[in-house]
Amino acid sequence: MKTRLKVALSAAIFLVSLGALSRFLHWMNQPSDFWLYAGALSTLALAVLAPAAVALVWRADALRHKRP
């Protein structure tokens, strides 16, 4: 995969995760305990999944099986 495509995918992941984080913080500002916990757990999940997705984009060539 070309470096430009990797940078573009990383930027897209960053922007999508930023939008999702905004939504999750909005959930945490609701008066219900359910929405507080849902927003907190979603934020923690986002903190794990977004860097994992970026790492997958940058290591996609390493994961591809190469024949000897």
Buried (B, 14 or more C-beta within 10 A) or exposed (E): EEEEEBEEBBEEBEEEBEEBBEEBEEBBEEEEEEBBEBBBEBBEEBEEBBEEBBEEBBEEEEEEEEEE
